[in-house]
Amino acid sequence: MLVTVSAALLMAAGAGALLYFRRLGPGAALVVWLSGFTAASTGLAGPVNALLTAAVHALAQH
């Protein structure tokens, strides 16, 4: 039997573990988790990409 796990779920678990062990802050963990939607090419990939792009452009302006 083939078992598949979504990349978004794996990224969420990884971000949660890194957050739990205090290797990432909440903001960085959120970015890692949102990147999972992009990697998985889920239906949220488009809006997540737009959100991350807007955040990067906003940070670059300051």
PyMOL Python script that loads the backbone (N, CA, C, O; Angstrom):
from pymol import cmd

cmd.read_pdbstr("""\
ATOM      1  N   MET A   1       0.836  -1.164   0.000  1.00  0.00           N
ATOM      2  CA  MET A   1       0.000   0.000   0.000  1.00  0.00           C
ATOM      3  C   MET A   1       0.891   1.241   0.000  1.00  0.00           C
ATOM      4  O   MET A   1       1.845   1.347   0.771  1.00  0.00           O
ATOM      5  N   LEU A   2       0.557   2.160  -0.872  1.00  0.00           N
ATOM      6  CA  LEU A   2       1.318   3.395  -1.002  1.00  0.00           C
ATOM      7  C   LEU A   2       0.703   4.457  -0.101  1.00  0.00           C
ATOM      8  O   LEU A   2      -0.496   4.728  -0.173  1.00  0.00           O
ATOM      9  N   VAL A   3       1.523   5.046   0.736  1.00  0.00           N
ATOM     10  CA  VAL A   3       1.062   6.106   1.627  1.00  0.00           C
ATOM     11  C   VAL A   3       1.752   7.396   1.210  1.00  0.00           C
ATOM     12  O   VAL A   3       2.979   7.451   1.121  1.00  0.00           O
ATOM     13  N   THR A   4       0.973   8.417   0.959  1.00  0.00           N
ATOM     14  CA  THR A   4       1.548   9.703   0.580  1.00  0.00           C
ATOM     15  C   THR A   4       1.227  10.734   1.653  1.00  0.00           C
ATOM     16  O   THR A   4       0.179  10.688   2.298  1.00  0.00           O
ATOM     17  N   VAL A   5       2.142  11.647   1.820  1.00  0.00           N
ATOM     18  CA  VAL A   5       1.966  12.731   2.778  1.00  0.00           C
ATOM     19  C   VAL A   5       2.203  14.033   2.033  1.00  0.00           C
ATOM     20  O   VAL A   5       3.174  14.170   1.289  1.00  0.00           O
ATOM     21  N   SER A   6       1.326  14.964   2.236  1.00  0.00           N
ATOM     22  CA  SER A   6       1.436  16.258   1.576  1.00  0.00           C
ATOM     23  C   SER A   6       2.690  16.995   2.033  1.00  0.00           C
ATOM     24  O   SER A   6       3.074  16.925   3.200  1.00  0.00           O
ATOM     25  N   ALA A   7       3.316  17.694   1.106  1.00  0.00           N
ATOM     26  CA  ALA A   7       4.488  18.502   1.449  1.00  0.00           C
ATOM     27  C   ALA A   7       4.094  19.611   2.422  1.00  0.00           C
ATOM     28  O   ALA A   7       4.891  20.005   3.273  1.00  0.00           O
ATOM     29  N   ALA A   8       2.870  20.112   2.296  1.00  0.00           N
ATOM     30  CA  ALA A   8       2.408  21.147   3.222  1.00  0.00           C
ATOM     31  C   ALA A   8       2.335  20.589   4.644  1.00  0.00           C
ATOM     32  O   ALA A   8       2.694  21.277   5.600  1.00  0.00           O
ATOM     33  N   LEU A   9       1.874  19.352   4.785  1.00  0.00           N
ATOM     34  CA  LEU A   9       1.799  18.723   6.098  1.00  0.00           C
ATOM     35  C   LEU A   9       3.199  18.479   6.668  1.00  0.00           C
ATOM     36  O   LEU A   9       3.436  18.689   7.857  1.00  0.00           O
ATOM     37  N   LEU A  10       4.115  18.039   5.819  1.00  0.00           N
ATOM     38  CA  LEU A  10       5.490  17.823   6.274  1.00  0.00           C
ATOM     39  C   LEU A  10       6.146  19.129   6.713  1.00  0.00           C
ATOM     40  O   LEU A  10       6.842  19.167   7.727  1.00  0.00           O
ATOM     41  N   MET A  11       5.926  20.191   5.954  1.00  0.00           N
ATOM     42  CA  MET A  11       6.501  21.487   6.316  1.00  0.00           C
ATOM     43  C   MET A  11       5.881  22.014   7.609  1.00  0.00           C
ATOM     44  O   MET A  11       6.572  22.627   8.424  1.00  0.00           O
ATOM     45  N   ALA A  12       4.588  21.780   7.800  1.00  0.00           N
ATOM     46  CA  ALA A  12       3.932  22.206   9.032  1.00  0.00           C
ATOM     47  C   ALA A  12       4.500  21.448  10.232  1.00  0.00           C
ATOM     48  O   ALA A  12       4.745  22.035  11.286  1.00  0.00           O
ATOM     49  N   ALA A  13       4.704  20.148  10.064  1.00  0.00           N
ATOM     50  CA  ALA A  13       5.269  19.350  11.153  1.00  0.00           C
ATOM     51  C   ALA A  13       6.701  19.783  11.458  1.00  0.00           C
ATOM     52  O   ALA A  13       7.090  19.894  12.620  1.00  0.00           O
ATOM     53  N   GLY A  14       7.475  20.024  10.411  1.00  0.00           N
ATOM     54  CA  GLY A  14       8.856  20.479  10.607  1.00  0.00           C
ATOM     55  C   GLY A  14       8.914  21.843  11.273  1.00  0.00           C
ATOM     56  O   GLY A  14       9.719  22.064  12.178  1.00  0.00           O
ATOM     57  N   ALA A  15       8.067  22.754  10.829  1.00  0.00           N
ATOM     58  CA  ALA A  15       8.031  24.087  11.430  1.00  0.00           C
ATOM     59  C   ALA A  15       7.576  24.013  12.881  1.00  0.00           C
ATOM     60  O   ALA A  15       8.100  24.725  13.738  1.00  0.00           O
ATOM     61  N   GLY A  16       6.601  23.152  13.154  1.00  0.00           N
ATOM     62  CA  GLY A  16       6.132  22.980  14.528  1.00  0.00           C
ATOM     63  C   GLY A  16       7.223  22.436  15.429  1.00  0.00           C
ATOM     64  O   GLY A  16       7.384  22.888  16.563  1.00  0.00           O
ATOM     65  N   ALA A  17       7.978  21.462  14.924  1.00  0.00           N
ATOM     66  CA  ALA A  17       9.066  20.891  15.716  1.00  0.00           C
ATOM     67  C   ALA A  17      10.161  21.926  15.963  1.00  0.00           C
ATOM     68  O   ALA A  17      10.666  22.039  17.080  1.00  0.00           O
ATOM     69  N   LEU A  18      10.527  22.672  14.941  1.00  0.00           N
ATOM     70  CA  LEU A  18      11.557  23.704  15.109  1.00  0.00           C
ATOM     71  C   LEU A  18      11.095  24.805  16.057  1.00  0.00           C
ATOM     72  O   LEU A  18      11.890  25.347  16.826  1.00  0.00           O
ATOM     73  N   LEU A  19       9.820  25.128  15.999  1.00  0.00           N
ATOM     74  CA  LEU A  19       9.267  26.124  16.903  1.00  0.00           C
ATOM     75  C   LEU A  19       9.258  25.591  18.337  1.00  0.00           C
ATOM     76  O   LEU A  19       9.590  26.316  19.276  1.00  0.00           O
ATOM     77  N   TYR A  20       8.880  24.334  18.499  1.00  0.00           N
ATOM     78  CA  TYR A  20       8.832  23.710  19.824  1.00  0.00           C
ATOM     79  C   TYR A  20      10.219  23.677  20.476  1.00  0.00           C
ATOM     80  O   TYR A  20      10.365  23.954  21.666  1.00  0.00           O
ATOM     81  N   PHE A  21      11.227  23.333  19.675  1.00  0.00           N
ATOM     82  CA  PHE A  21      12.586  23.253  20.204  1.00  0.00           C
ATOM     83  C   PHE A  21      13.303  24.610  20.171  1.00  0.00           C
ATOM     84  O   PHE A  21      14.506  24.689  20.420  1.00  0.00           O
ATOM     85  N   ARG A  22      12.554  25.672  19.862  1.00  0.00           N
ATOM     86  CA  ARG A  22      13.049  27.051  19.870  1.00  0.00           C
ATOM     87  C   ARG A  22      14.223  27.273  18.923  1.00  0.00           C
ATOM     88  O   ARG A  22      15.154  28.017  19.231  1.00  0.00           O
ATOM     89  N   ARG A  23      14.162  26.616  17.769  1.00  0.00           N
ATOM     90  CA  ARG A  23      15.169  26.837  16.726  1.00  0.00           C
ATOM     91  C   ARG A  23      14.703  27.901  15.742  1.00  0.00           C
ATOM     92  O   ARG A  23      15.511  28.476  15.012  1.00  0.00           O
ATOM     93  N   LEU A  24      13.402  28.160  15.724  1.00  0.00           N
ATOM     94  CA  LEU A  24      12.799  29.189  14.875  1.00  0.00           C
ATOM     95  C   LEU A  24      11.880  30.050  15.724  1.00  0.00           C
ATOM     96  O   LEU A  24      11.318  29.594  16.720  1.00  0.00           O
ATOM     97  N   GLY A  25      11.738  31.284  15.319  1.00  0.00           N
ATOM     98  CA  GLY A  25      10.746  32.145  15.943  1.00  0.00           C
ATOM     99  C   GLY A  25       9.400  31.931  15.263  1.00  0.00           C
ATOM    100  O   GLY A  25       9.332  31.264  14.231  1.00  0.00           O
ATOM    101  N   PRO A  26       8.336  32.482  15.819  1.00  0.00           N
ATOM    102  CA  PRO A  26       7.007  32.296  15.228  1.00  0.00           C
ATOM    103  C   PRO A  26       6.894  32.812  13.795  1.00  0.00           C
ATOM    104  O   PRO A  26       6.236  32.180  12.969  1.00  0.00           O
ATOM    105  N   GLY A  27       7.520  33.943  13.483  1.00  0.00           N
ATOM    106  CA  GLY A  27       7.454  34.490  12.119  1.00  0.00           C
ATOM    107  C   GLY A  27       8.138  33.591  11.107  1.00  0.00           C
ATOM    108  O   GLY A  27       7.602  33.340  10.028  1.00  0.00           O
ATOM    109  N   ALA A  28       9.322  33.107  11.456  1.00  0.00           N
ATOM    110  CA  ALA A  28      10.048  32.218  10.551  1.00  0.00           C
ATOM    111  C   ALA A  28       9.313  30.891  10.399  1.00  0.00           C
ATOM    112  O   ALA A  28       9.282  30.325   9.306  1.00  0.00           O
ATOM    113  N   ALA A  29       8.725  30.393  11.472  1.00  0.00           N
ATOM    114  CA  ALA A  29       7.964  29.143  11.393  1.00  0.00           C
ATOM    115  C   ALA A  29       6.759  29.314  10.467  1.00  0.00           C
ATOM    116  O   ALA A  29       6.418  28.399   9.718  1.00  0.00           O
ATOM    117  N   LEU A  30       6.119  30.480  10.515  1.00  0.00           N
ATOM    118  CA  LEU A  30       4.991  30.751   9.632  1.00  0.00           C
ATOM    119  C   LEU A  30       5.431  30.753   8.173  1.00  0.00           C
ATOM    120  O   LEU A  30       4.737  30.204   7.317  1.00  0.00           O
ATOM    121  N   VAL A  31       6.569  31.359   7.886  1.00  0.00           N
ATOM    122  CA  VAL A  31       7.088  31.387   6.513  1.00  0.00           C
ATOM    123  C   VAL A  31       7.409  29.973   6.036  1.00  0.00           C
ATOM    124  O   VAL A  31       7.109  29.624   4.894  1.00  0.00           O
ATOM    125  N   VAL A  32       8.015  29.161   6.895  1.00  0.00           N
ATOM    126  CA  VAL A  32       8.323  27.763   6.526  1.00  0.00           C
ATOM    127  C   VAL A  32       7.031  27.009   6.250  1.00  0.00           C
ATOM    128  O   VAL A  32       6.944  26.266   5.273  1.00  0.00           O
ATOM    129  N   TRP A  33       6.022  27.195   7.106  1.00  0.00           N
ATOM    130  CA  TRP A  33       4.755  26.498   6.927  1.00  0.00           C
ATOM    131  C   TRP A  33       4.060  26.942   5.634  1.00  0.00           C
ATOM    132  O   TRP A  33       3.531  26.110   4.897  1.00  0.00           O
ATOM    133  N   LEU A  34       4.061  28.238   5.362  1.00  0.00           N
ATOM    134  CA  LEU A  34       3.443  28.733   4.133  1.00  0.00           C
ATOM    135  C   LEU A  34       4.192  28.240   2.898  1.00  0.00           C
ATOM    136  O   LEU A  34       3.584  28.019   1.851  1.00  0.00           O
ATOM    137  N   SER A  35       5.492  28.069   3.013  1.00  0.00           N
ATOM    138  CA  SER A  35       6.272  27.542   1.891  1.00  0.00           C
ATOM    139  C   SER A  35       5.869  26.118   1.558  1.00  0.00           C
ATOM    140  O   SER A  35       6.026  25.685   0.417  1.00  0.00           O
ATOM    141  N   GLY A  36       5.358  25.388   2.525  1.00  0.00           N
ATOM    142  CA  GLY A  36       4.879  24.033   2.276  1.00  0.00           C
ATOM    143  C   GLY A  36       3.723  24.013   1.283  1.00  0.00           C
ATOM    144  O   GLY A  36       3.621  23.095   0.469  1.00  0.00           O
ATOM    145  N   PHE A  37       2.853  25.018   1.346  1.00  0.00           N
ATOM    146  CA  PHE A  37       1.754  25.088   0.383  1.00  0.00           C
ATOM    147  C   PHE A  37       2.287  25.313  -1.024  1.00  0.00           C
ATOM    148  O   PHE A  37       1.742  24.780  -1.991  1.00  0.00           O
ATOM    149  N   THR A  38       3.345  26.099  -1.140  1.00  0.00           N
ATOM    150  CA  THR A  38       3.964  26.338  -2.433  1.00  0.00           C
ATOM    151  C   THR A  38       4.627  25.070  -2.942  1.00  0.00           C
ATOM    152  O   THR A  38       4.474  24.711  -4.110  1.00  0.00           O
ATOM    153  N   ALA A  39       5.363  24.388  -2.070  1.00  0.00           N
ATOM    154  CA  ALA A  39       6.055  23.158  -2.469  1.00  0.00           C
ATOM    155  C   ALA A  39       5.067  22.069  -2.857  1.00  0.00           C
ATOM    156  O   ALA A  39       5.338  21.276  -3.759  1.00  0.00           O
ATOM    157  N   ALA A  40       3.924  22.027  -2.184  1.00  0.00           N
ATOM    158  CA  ALA A  40       2.934  20.997  -2.473  1.00  0.00           C
ATOM    159  C   ALA A  40       2.067  21.350  -3.679  1.00  0.00           C
ATOM    160  O   ALA A  40       1.321  20.507  -4.177  1.00  0.00           O
ATOM    161  N   SER A  41       2.162  22.571  -4.140  1.00  0.00           N
ATOM    162  CA  SER A  41       1.329  23.054  -5.248  1.00  0.00           C
ATOM    163  C   SER A  41      -0.153  22.822  -4.968  1.00  0.00           C
ATOM    164  O   SER A  41      -0.899  22.372  -5.838  1.00  0.00           O
ATOM    165  N   THR A  42      -0.564  23.134  -3.749  1.00  0.00           N
ATOM    166  CA  THR A  42      -1.967  22.998  -3.384  1.00  0.00           C
ATOM    167  C   THR A  42      -2.761  24.155  -3.973  1.00  0.00           C
ATOM    168  O   THR A  42      -2.200  25.034  -4.626  1.00  0.00           O
ATOM    169  N   GLY A  43      -4.045  24.151  -3.743  1.00  0.00           N
ATOM    170  CA  GLY A  43      -4.897  25.226  -4.217  1.00  0.00           C
ATOM    171  C   GLY A  43      -4.538  26.563  -3.601  1.00  0.00           C
ATOM    172  O   GLY A  43      -4.845  27.613  -4.164  1.00  0.00           O
ATOM    173  N   LEU A  44      -3.891  26.530  -2.449  1.00  0.00           N
ATOM    174  CA  LEU A  44      -3.471  27.768  -1.795  1.00  0.00           C
ATOM    175  C   LEU A  44      -2.118  28.262  -2.281  1.00  0.00           C
ATOM    176  O   LEU A  44      -1.654  29.306  -1.824  1.00  0.00           O
ATOM    177  N   ALA A  45      -1.476  27.550  -3.186  1.00  0.00           N
ATOM    178  CA  ALA A  45      -0.132  27.938  -3.635  1.00  0.00           C
ATOM    179  C   ALA A  45      -0.121  29.335  -4.249  1.00  0.00           C
ATOM    180  O   ALA A  45       0.784  30.120  -3.965  1.00  0.00           O
ATOM    181  N   GLY A  46      -1.095  29.656  -5.072  1.00  0.00           N
ATOM    182  CA  GLY A  46      -1.139  30.972  -5.717  1.00  0.00           C
ATOM    183  C   GLY A  46      -1.262  32.108  -4.717  1.00  0.00           C
ATOM    184  O   GLY A  46      -0.439  33.024  -4.727  1.00  0.00           O
ATOM    185  N   PRO A  47      -2.287  32.070  -3.841  1.00  0.00           N
ATOM    186  CA  PRO A  47      -2.403  33.138  -2.848  1.00  0.00           C
ATOM    187  C   PRO A  47      -1.224  33.204  -1.878  1.00  0.00           C
ATOM    188  O   PRO A  47      -0.820  34.294  -1.474  1.00  0.00           O
ATOM    189  N   VAL A  48      -0.674  32.062  -1.505  1.00  0.00           N
ATOM    190  CA  VAL A  48       0.476  32.056  -0.594  1.00  0.00           C
ATOM    191  C   VAL A  48       1.684  32.684  -1.283  1.00  0.00           C
ATOM    192  O   VAL A  48       2.411  33.466  -0.670  1.00  0.00           O
ATOM    193  N   ASN A  49       1.902  32.346  -2.552  1.00  0.00           N
ATOM    194  CA  ASN A  49       3.012  32.961  -3.297  1.00  0.00           C
ATOM    195  C   ASN A  49       2.833  34.474  -3.372  1.00  0.00           C
ATOM    196  O   ASN A  49       3.794  35.225  -3.200  1.00  0.00           O
ATOM    197  N   ALA A  50       1.608  34.922  -3.629  1.00  0.00           N
ATOM    198  CA  ALA A  50       1.347  36.361  -3.702  1.00  0.00           C
ATOM    199  C   ALA A  50       1.598  37.021  -2.352  1.00  0.00           C
ATOM    200  O   ALA A  50       2.160  38.115  -2.295  1.00  0.00           O
ATOM    201  N   LEU A  51       1.188  36.368  -1.263  1.00  0.00           N
ATOM    202  CA  LEU A  51       1.401  36.914   0.072  1.00  0.00           C
ATOM    203  C   LEU A  51       2.885  37.004   0.407  1.00  0.00           C
ATOM    204  O   LEU A  51       3.344  38.022   0.927  1.00  0.00           O
ATOM    205  N   LEU A  52       3.634  35.951   0.114  1.00  0.00           N
ATOM    206  CA  LEU A  52       5.068  35.961   0.399  1.00  0.00           C
ATOM    207  C   LEU A  52       5.799  36.993  -0.460  1.00  0.00           C
ATOM    208  O   LEU A  52       6.717  37.662   0.015  1.00  0.00           O
ATOM    209  N   THR A  53       5.392  37.120  -1.716  1.00  0.00           N
ATOM    210  CA  THR A  53       5.995  38.115  -2.596  1.00  0.00           C
ATOM    211  C   THR A  53       5.730  39.530  -2.094  1.00  0.00           C
ATOM    212  O   THR A  53       6.625  40.374  -2.089  1.00  0.00           O
ATOM    213  N   ALA A  54       4.483  39.782  -1.670  1.00  0.00           N
ATOM    214  CA  ALA A  54       4.146  41.100  -1.145  1.00  0.00           C
ATOM    215  C   ALA A  54       4.927  41.394   0.136  1.00  0.00           C
ATOM    216  O   ALA A  54       5.371  42.522   0.350  1.00  0.00           O
ATOM    217  N   ALA A  55       5.092  40.377   0.987  1.00  0.00           N
ATOM    218  CA  ALA A  55       5.841  40.584   2.233  1.00  0.00           C
ATOM    219  C   ALA A  55       7.307  40.892   1.948  1.00  0.00           C
ATOM    220  O   ALA A  55       7.898  41.756   2.596  1.00  0.00           O
ATOM    221  N   VAL A  56       7.893  40.193   0.988  1.00  0.00           N
ATOM    222  CA  VAL A  56       9.293  40.439   0.641  1.00  0.00           C
ATOM    223  C   VAL A  56       9.458  41.831   0.060  1.00  0.00           C
ATOM    224  O   VAL A  56      10.413  42.533   0.393  1.00  0.00           O
ATOM    225  N   HIS A  57       8.535  42.238  -0.807  1.00  0.00           N
ATOM    226  CA  HIS A  57       8.610  43.583  -1.389  1.00  0.00           C
ATOM    227  C   HIS A  57       8.411  44.656  -0.308  1.00  0.00           C
ATOM    228  O   HIS A  57       9.075  45.692  -0.340  1.00  0.00           O
ATOM    229  N   ALA A  58       7.510  44.418   0.637  1.00  0.00           N
ATOM    230  CA  ALA A  58       7.303  45.384   1.716  1.00  0.00           C
ATOM    231  C   ALA A  58       8.544  45.510   2.584  1.00  0.00           C
ATOM    232  O   ALA A  58       8.916  46.613   2.986  1.00  0.00           O
ATOM    233  N   LEU A  59       9.181  44.392   2.871  1.00  0.00           N
ATOM    234  CA  LEU A  59      10.407  44.440   3.676  1.00  0.00           C
ATOM    235  C   LEU A  59      11.549  45.108   2.921  1.00  0.00           C
ATOM    236  O   LEU A  59      12.392  45.770   3.526  1.00  0.00           O
ATOM    237  N   ALA A  60      11.579  44.939   1.612  1.00  0.00           N
ATOM    238  CA  ALA A  60      12.657  45.528   0.803  1.00  0.00           C
ATOM    239  C   ALA A  60      12.499  47.063   0.729  1.00  0.00           C
ATOM    240  O   ALA A  60      13.484  47.776   0.541  1.00  0.00           O
ATOM    241  N   GLN A  61      11.298  47.550   0.873  1.00  0.00           N
ATOM    242  CA  GLN A  61      11.053  48.991   0.799  1.00  0.00           C
ATOM    243  C   GLN A  61      11.588  49.731   2.023  1.00  0.00           C
ATOM    244  O   GLN A  61      11.872  50.926   1.948  1.00  0.00           O
ATOM    245  N   HIS A  62      11.726  49.034   3.145  1.00  0.00           N
ATOM    246  CA  HIS A  62      12.144  49.692   4.392  1.00  0.00           C
ATOM    247  C   HIS A  62      13.583  49.541   4.588  1.00  0.00           C
ATOM    248  O   HIS A  62      14.125  50.026   5.581  1.00  0.00           O
TER     249      HIS A  62
END
""", "prot")
cmd.dss("prot")
cmd.show_as("cartoon", "prot")
cmd.util.cbc("prot")
cmd.orient("prot")
